[in-house]
């Protein structure tokens, strides 16, 4: 069980939308411990994101479950995802 922690510092991304170039930055943290992971991010376009998830993997199979909360000035949304990947 290895503890991994990644700090995302001012990751610049370019978004192209209808010939208008927009720049946003993201700052936050992603923490991983064994099969658990947690995310807390702030995007400069006004979106805050927090989430938790579980993921386990074998040679042929990956199973994941995640919940994320996105919040803006206009409102928010909660996203639940589950995944199953089988390699054959």
Beta strands, then each sheet from edge to edge (+ up, - down):
strand 1: 3-17
strand 2: 20-33
strand 3: 36-43
strand 4: 47-57
strand 5: 61-71
strand 6: 76-86
sheet 1: 1+ 2- 3+ 4- 5+ 6-
end
